[in-house]
Amino acid sequence: MDEKTVLLSQDESHIRAYQALRAVWTLKGSEKKYLYLIKVNLFGTVDMQTGNMFCTSAEKCNAATFLHFLQELLTRYADKFVILIVSK
């Protein structure tokens, strides 16, 4: 490949952490909350020639957030011909 072409491999990941509390102080009569959920959706690419990585996070993982990721990717590689290998 020439210097104007970049080969990228793309994937996304969904990270969820469920943290359960064993004991909690609350006011008498108020509702107790035992679970705390943390979730992060990541979109990322690896440049197959250099190993450079580009990653973004999003609240949701859907077509709109993926399109936003692709637009950021094109901005980052505006002067390059991009070949993107996308996971299913």
C-alpha distance (Angstrom), angle and dihedral (degrees) to the residues before:
residue distance angle dihedral
M1 . . .
D2 3.76 . .
E3 3.81 127.0 .
K4 3.83 92.3 -97.6
T5 3.82 92.7 60.1
V6 3.79 126.2 78.7
L7 3.81 125.3 -169.1
L8 3.82 112.7 -151.8
S9 3.79 131.7 -176.9
Q10 3.82 114.7 -153.2
D11 3.78 133.8 -161.6
E12 3.78 139.1 155.8
S13 3.77 131.4 -140.3
H14 3.79 134.2 -162.0
I15 3.79 115.4 -152.1
R16 3.78 119.4 -168.1
A17 3.79 127.4 178.3
Y18 3.78 120.1 -169.1
Q19 3.76 110.7 -166.7
A20 3.78 118.5 -170.3
L21 3.78 120.9 -158.0
R22 3.80 116.5 -138.3
A23 3.79 97.4 -160.0
V24 3.76 132.5 8.8
W25 3.78 136.7 -175.7
T26 3.82 114.4 -131.9
L27 3.76 138.4 160.4
K28 3.77 113.6 -93.5
G29 3.79 109.5 -90.2
S30 3.81 95.8 16.7
E31 3.79 123.1 119.0
K32 3.80 117.5 -96.2
K33 3.79 120.2 -136.3
Y34 3.78 115.4 -153.0
L35 3.80 104.1 170.4
Y36 3.77 129.8 62.7
L37 3.79 117.1 -169.9
I38 3.79 124.1 -157.7
K39 3.79 118.6 -178.4
V40 3.77 133.1 175.0
N41 3.80 129.7 -179.5
L42 3.79 116.0 -154.4
F43 3.80 131.4 -166.3
G44 3.77 117.1 -168.2
T45 3.78 146.7 163.6
V46 3.77 135.6 -158.5
D47 3.79 121.1 -150.6
M48 3.80 101.2 -128.7
Q49 3.82 92.5 -151.7
T50 3.82 101.7 45.8
G51 3.81 104.4 18.6
N52 3.82 91.6 -125.0
M53 3.80 113.3 152.5
F54 3.80 131.7 -148.3
C55 3.80 119.7 -168.7
T56 3.80 136.5 173.7
S57 3.80 132.8 180.0
A58 3.80 129.7 -139.9
E59 3.79 136.6 -173.4
K60 3.80 91.1 -130.2
C61 3.77 133.4 27.2
N62 3.78 106.9 -137.8
A63 3.79 141.2 117.5
A64 3.82 93.2 -79.7
T65 3.82 94.8 53.3
F66 3.81 91.4 43.8
L67 3.81 90.0 52.0
H68 3.81 89.4 50.1
F69 3.82 88.8 51.9
L70 3.82 90.5 50.9
Q71 3.81 91.0 50.1
E72 3.82 90.2 52.1
L73 3.79 89.0 48.3
L74 3.81 92.2 52.5
T75 3.80 90.1 48.8
R76 3.81 90.3 51.3
Y77 3.83 91.9 50.2
A78 3.82 97.6 33.1
D79 3.80 94.1 139.4
K80 3.83 95.1 46.2
F81 3.78 138.1 79.5
V82 3.83 101.8 -120.4
I83 3.80 123.5 -147.3
L84 3.80 106.4 -170.7
I85 3.80 124.0 -166.9
V86 3.82 105.8 -157.7
S87 3.79 126.1 -163.4
K88 3.76 117.9 -128.7
